Amino acid sequence: MTVTPTTLPGGTWTSGGFTVTKFGYGAMQLAGPGVMGPPADHDGAVAVLREAVDLGITHIDTSAAYGPFVTNQLIREALHPYPDGLHIVTKVGANRDAQGGWPPARKPDELRRQVEENLETLGLDVLDLVNLRLGDAAGPVAGSIAEAFETLAGLQQQGRIRHLGMSNATAEQVAEAQQIAPIVCVQNMYNLAHRHDDELIDRLARENIAYVPFFPLGGFSPLQSSVLSAVATRLNPPPMAVALAWLLQRSPNILLFPGTWSVADLWENLVGAAITLSASDLAALDGIAV
Ligand SMILES: NC(=O)c1ccc[n+]([C@@H]2O[C@H](COP(=O)([O-])OP(=O)(O)OC[C@H]3O[C@@H](n4cnc5c(N)ncnc54)[C@H](OP(=O)(O)O)[C@@H]3O)[C@@H](O)[C@H]2O)c1
């Protein structure tokens, strides 16, 4: 099978001058256990990153907080000098503590430091897209984001960042950010079983803003559903790939960036996500959400 950016599942997406393949790759779990420290298999991590780019994927998601610095350093080692058209998406807004926690770090000087850390560890002069990560591990937390987002908008004006996005954000926080500067994406938790953002996705689709679901396969608790397994058994791709196909068909503004350690799973996801689900399959899968 020959794969190019235009034949990857979903083709490409453009928003505010930012163009990526809808099928991307999320690098978070390439760090050690708990997203701390070096990878268990350094060469395997480098290999899967190179395979992703060889397959035509132009969207890789990372953060200096992963490791910390581990996934950025792996990406740099595997892919620098970066091929034209590859977009490495980062996020700022949290530190790591000695216990592996993610304490918020959203004061202006903390955000500026994280942007510089991402630039340095990735070996870049400008970050393509920076998401302001809000909330905590339990999800979004309401509250004004003005000071933090204005800081990122200032860094954008200074040429350190090309595009801005939001992560783990409420719909109100997304709207507040849009009053300050244009955003090209929102990266929130969403998958077949967790559909709190249905309304937000539809609104962003009308505004041509990408919605990038993190934990598209359930993250650290992979999706498990007898309905998903039954649809997958009938259609042949494995359940994880069917879950990705469902996301692609859920809305045209949804981008995928499933994580995997395995080149075989990367291929499986990529081939399987391209299947077209019938109306009855979609209805069955829609019924999974709690
Ligand atoms: N903005 C935020 O706050 C935030 C939070 C969390 C994550 N993220 C981003 O979201 C990205 C994706 O999240 P994630 O990687 O944690 O979760 P995920 O994509 O939902 O799931 C990854 C898990 O699914 C497994 N998997 C993948 N393909 C599979 C297949 N075909 N068959 C069976 N298992 C399969 C992987 O195992 P194998 O390695 O064995 O394939 C891995 O354990 C991250 O890389 C990160 O960049 C952002």
The ligand as an SDF file (V2000), in Angstrom:
LIG
                    3D

 48 52  0  0  0  0  0  0  0  0999 V2000
   -3.6270   17.8920   25.9760 N   0  0  0  0  0  0  0  0  0  0  0  0
   -3.5410   17.0390   26.9490 C   0  0  0  0  0  0  0  0  0  0  0  0
   -3.7660   17.3540   28.1170 O   0  0  0  0  0  0  0  0  0  0  0  0
   -3.2000   15.6170   26.6180 C   0  0  0  0  0  0  0  0  0  0  0  0
   -3.4020   14.6280   27.5770 C   0  0  0  0  0  0  0  0  0  0  0  0
   -3.0930   13.3200   27.2350 C   0  0  0  0  0  0  0  0  0  0  0  0
   -2.6040   13.0160   25.9850 C   0  0  0  0  0  0  0  0  0  0  0  0
   -2.4010   14.0080   25.0710 N   0  0  0  0  0  0  0  0  0  0  0  0
   -1.9120   13.6690   23.7210 C   0  0  0  0  0  0  0  0  0  0  0  0
   -2.7360   12.6790   23.1710 O   0  0  0  0  0  0  0  0  0  0  0  0
   -1.9400   11.6920   22.5000 C   0  0  0  0  0  0  0  0  0  0  0  0
   -2.6720   10.3830   22.4490 C   0  0  0  0  0  0  0  0  0  0  0  0
   -2.8800    9.8960   23.7590 O   0  0  0  0  0  0  0  0  0  0  0  0
   -2.3350    8.5010   24.2780 P   0  0  0  0  0  0  0  0  0  0  0  0
   -1.2700    7.9690   23.3990 O   0  0  0  0  0  0  0  0  0  0  0  0
   -2.0110    8.6510   25.7080 O   0  0  0  0  0  0  0  0  0  0  0  0
   -3.6380    7.6410   24.2110 O   0  0  0  0  0  0  0  0  0  0  0  0
   -4.4070    6.8550   23.0450 P   0  0  0  0  0  0  0  0  0  0  0  0
   -3.9270    7.2750   21.7000 O   0  0  0  0  0  0  0  0  0  0  0  0
   -5.8460    6.9780   23.3390 O   0  0  0  0  0  0  0  0  0  0  0  0
   -4.0070    5.3640   23.3600 O   0  0  0  0  0  0  0  0  0  0  0  0
   -2.6980    4.8960   23.2760 C   0  0  0  0  0  0  0  0  0  0  0  0
   -2.7450    3.4480   23.7280 C   0  0  0  0  0  0  0  0  0  0  0  0
   -3.4780    2.6870   22.7660 O   0  0  0  0  0  0  0  0  0  0  0  0
   -2.7150    1.5590   22.4070 C   0  0  0  0  0  0  0  0  0  0  0  0
   -2.9400    1.2630   20.9900 N   0  0  0  0  0  0  0  0  0  0  0  0
   -2.7320    2.0750   19.9230 C   0  0  0  0  0  0  0  0  0  0  0  0
   -3.0610    1.4450   18.7810 N   0  0  0  0  0  0  0  0  0  0  0  0
   -3.4690    0.2160   19.1210 C   0  0  0  0  0  0  0  0  0  0  0  0
   -3.9250   -0.9250   18.3830 C   0  0  0  0  0  0  0  0  0  0  0  0
   -4.0390   -0.8890   17.0550 N   0  0  0  0  0  0  0  0  0  0  0  0
   -4.2720   -2.0350   19.0670 N   0  0  0  0  0  0  0  0  0  0  0  0
   -4.1770   -2.0820   20.4180 C   0  0  0  0  0  0  0  0  0  0  0  0
   -3.7420   -1.0520   21.1650 N   0  0  0  0  0  0  0  0  0  0  0  0
   -3.4020    0.0910   20.5310 C   0  0  0  0  0  0  0  0  0  0  0  0
   -1.2870    1.9160   22.6590 C   0  0  0  0  0  0  0  0  0  0  0  0
   -0.5610    0.7370   22.9550 O   0  0  0  0  0  0  0  0  0  0  0  0
    0.6830    0.2630   22.0060 P   0  0  0  0  0  0  0  0  0  0  0  0
    1.7810    1.2150   22.2600 O   0  0  0  0  0  0  0  0  0  0  0  0
    0.9350   -1.1240   22.5080 O   0  0  0  0  0  0  0  0  0  0  0  0
    0.1840    0.2790   20.5810 O   0  0  0  0  0  0  0  0  0  0  0  0
   -1.3660    2.8380   23.8620 C   0  0  0  0  0  0  0  0  0  0  0  0
   -1.3340    2.0880   25.0330 O   0  0  0  0  0  0  0  0  0  0  0  0
   -0.6760   11.6720   23.3630 C   0  0  0  0  0  0  0  0  0  0  0  0
    0.3960   11.1160   22.6920 O   0  0  0  0  0  0  0  0  0  0  0  0
   -0.4890   13.1250   23.7060 C   0  0  0  0  0  0  0  0  0  0  0  0
    0.3140   13.7090   22.7340 O   0  0  0  0  0  0  0  0  0  0  0  0
   -2.7100   15.2900   25.3640 C   0  0  0  0  0  0  0  0  0  0  0  0
  1  2  1  0
  2  3  2  0
  2  4  1  0
  4  5  1  0
  4 48  2  0
  5  6  2  0
  6  7  1  0
  7  8  2  0
  8  9  1  0
  8 48  1  0
  9 10  1  0
  9 46  1  0
 10 11  1  0
 11 12  1  0
 11 44  1  0
 12 13  1  0
 13 14  1  0
 14 15  2  0
 14 16  1  0
 14 17  1  0
 17 18  1  0
 18 19  2  0
 18 20  1  0
 18 21  1  0
 21 22  1  0
 22 23  1  0
 23 24  1  0
 23 42  1  0
 24 25  1  0
 25 26  1  0
 25 36  1  0
 26 27  1  0
 26 35  1  0
 27 28  2  0
 28 29  1  0
 29 30  1  0
 29 35  2  0
 30 31  1  0
 30 32  2  0
 32 33  1  0
 33 34  2  0
 34 35  1  0
 36 37  1  0
 36 42  1  0
 37 38  1  0
 38 39  2  0
 38 40  1  0
 38 41  1  0
 42 43  1  0
 44 45  1  0
 44 46  1  0
 46 47  1  0
M  CHG  2   8   1  16  -1
M  END
$$$$
